[in-house]
């Protein structure tokens, strides 16, 4: 059985508006109910996907957490996987390796 994210929990954007969409969603991190989550940008070759990570250690700027979405495109990732992340000077939080 293949488990997929619900269609109503997916948002697609074109490359030209990817950052704009990312930062609009990332604003949700400021809500008190989201203080233990960070919105992370994942990239593998030409594929990108942005997903929520539940923070286990660190802050929304840098740390370790568990992937809280089911990847739709990046098949090397899976729900619950431990992820390291770090925020760059532009404010984008990336998966760090």
C-alpha positions in Angstrom: 0.0 0.0 0.0 1.4 3.4 -1.0 0.7 6.2 1.4 0.3 9.6 0.0 -0.2 13.1 1.3 -3.8 14.2 1.0 -4.5 16.3 -2.1 -5.8 19.2 0.1 -2.4 19.3 1.8 -0.4 19.9 -1.4 0.4 23.2 -2.9 2.2 23.4 -6.2 3.9 26.5 -7.5 5.8 27.4 -10.6 9.6 28.0 -10.4 9.1 31.8 -10.8 6.9 31.9 -7.6 8.6 29.2 -5.6 10.3 31.5 -3.1 7.3 33.7 -2.7 5.1 30.7 -2.0 7.7 29.3 0.4 8.0 32.5 2.4 4.2 32.9 2.6 3.8 29.4 4.1 6.9 29.9 6.3 5.1 32.8 8.1 3.1 30.1 9.9 6.2 29.3 12.0 5.4 32.4 14.0 2.2 31.0 15.3 2.5 29.7 18.9 1.1 26.3 17.8 3.9 26.0 15.3 6.9 26.8 17.5 8.1 23.2 17.3 8.0 23.1 13.5 10.1 24.5 10.7 9.3 24.7 7.0 12.2 23.2 5.1 13.2 23.4 1.5 14.5 20.1 0.1 16.4 19.9 -3.2 17.7 16.8 -5.1 19.1 17.5 -8.5 16.4 19.4 -10.3 13.5 18.3 -8.0 12.5 20.5 -5.1 9.9 20.0 -2.4 9.1 22.0 0.7 7.8 20.2 3.8 7.2 20.6 7.5 9.7 19.2 10.0 8.9 18.7 13.7 11.9 20.0 15.7 13.5 17.5 18.0 16.7 19.5 18.9 17.6 23.1 18.1 15.6 26.0 16.9 13.7 27.0 13.8 17.0 28.3 12.5 19.1 25.2 12.9 18.6 21.7 14.3 17.4 18.2 13.9 13.8 17.1 13.4 11.4 14.5 11.9 9.8 15.0 8.6 6.1 15.6 9.2 4.8 15.3 5.6 4.7 12.5 3.1 7.0 13.5 0.2 5.1 13.7 -3.1 8.2 14.0 -5.4 11.4 13.3 -3.5 11.3 9.5 -3.1 14.5 9.3 -1.1 12.7 10.9 1.8 9.9 9.4 4.0 7.5 10.5 6.7 9.2 10.4 10.1 12.7 10.5 8.7 15.2 12.4 10.8 16.4 15.5 9.1 19.1 18.1 9.8 18.3 21.6 8.8 19.9 25.1 8.7 18.6 28.5 7.7 20.7 30.6 5.3 21.1 34.4 5.2 18.1 34.8 2.9 15.9 33.1 5.5 15.5 29.8 3.6 15.7 26.7 5.8 17.4 23.9 3.9 18.0 20.3 4.7 21.6 20.0 5.6 23.7 16.9 5.0 
